[in-house]
Amino acid sequence: MSSEIPVKQVDPSSGPSDNNNKSGTVELYASRKKIYVKEVKGFFQRIRNVSLTLLMGMYFAFVWFTLDGQPLIHFDLPAREFHLYGATFYPKDFILLSGMLIICAFGLFFITTLFGRVWCGYTCPQTVWTFIFMWVEERIEGSRNKRMKLDKAPSSANKIAKKSAKHGVWLLIALATGLTFVGYFYPIRELIADLFTLQANGWAYFWVAFFTVATYLNAGWMREQVCLYMCPYARFQSVMFDPNTRVVSYDPNRGEPRGGRKKGVDPAEAGLGDCIDCGQCVQVCPTGIDIRDGLQYECIGCALCIDACDEIMDKMNYPRGLIRYTTENELEGKTSKLLRPRTFGYGAVLSLMIAAIIFTIATRVPAQMDALRDRGALYSFNGEGRIENSYTLKIANMTEVPQTFTLAVTGLEGIRILTDTSVTVESGENRSLPTVVDVPPESIAESNYDIVFRAQSETDSSLSLETESRFVGPTR
């Protein structure tokens, strides 16, 4: 028995036509339709409120905290110093930044393989600020239906007042966001004082304005467009999904066929599934999708549709979970595995990177010394008949206080430093110190020797530095 696939001749010059498209052309890019998100309360929304409060509290509060007179977090670009929680890092510590970025990347991959886009739904800055702006909009303009009516209504004093109040609050939040962000690079107390007394430099005004406008546009106007078209994560996250990834899903086996019915009607007797086709899951979605159509890249995993559906199920006296966090295997009646080779791989790399960063920071010496030999002259004899070599010692002090070091050199009998053996290096300073070392001629039997420079801090007895170099003498 053979089967045939029906074929239909298509004229490429023709296209669908309607009253608004007389030419029959097809629009490849549809204009954006504003999404009116309905407010919903529930378990997952409470979780997001907690995460939102914590994240926003940390963002706006940490910029004001100080430790020993130094901002808790301060990226001092002109001085090339990065102060984080009492520790100071320099450009030479760039490897630590690279490691932290790798940790963030693999942490995101690891979480995505397990729980999908929970990062997007609960902690992404775009989500956090968008939900704040939506909350403001809800409080000023009213519920979803009221906002829709307000937008359709002709201009009036009431409409202008509400729109002005909403955008005014949005701009204030955006300004606070911009000031705070710049405050991590320009001490916030100085920044605010300098801005309002017109003493700040032009770049400070530029970046405050830039981040104010960016926040206002991204969270107030573009919203889901940032997630759909600007964020690369929406495009490649599906690569990390598999049938065991737990994501927000609609259960068609339980919900279909859909249909409206009165409360108390047994869906089995009516030949229907549990879905009453109320559309609440669509109305609360911040990206405007219908989760009942299956997993879509637009879904950010915020779980608002779960809270909305559970509320309807409670009203209908049906079990919760028609829309829930589940896996493809579970929907098909199969066993779902939490741990699998992919998660082990991401988890192993993540654990190794975390351990490496912790070890590096724990063993990091907050100072550094290098010895550069003067290549202009191999050696010379001084007035005492001793053999001299010249060096430049470079000592970097990465602690928060000035350090006074006592210098010494070893490696040859009778070796000594002729120049100053005590040097004070300010916090954050990278000091170059010309140094002359000599040895008695009888200590030289070969053309060169390994020597070791040592610097012991008088301020901090636990801080001891050393570096190797070469001493060159005449060949016997």
Disulfide bonds with the S-S distance in Angstrom:
none
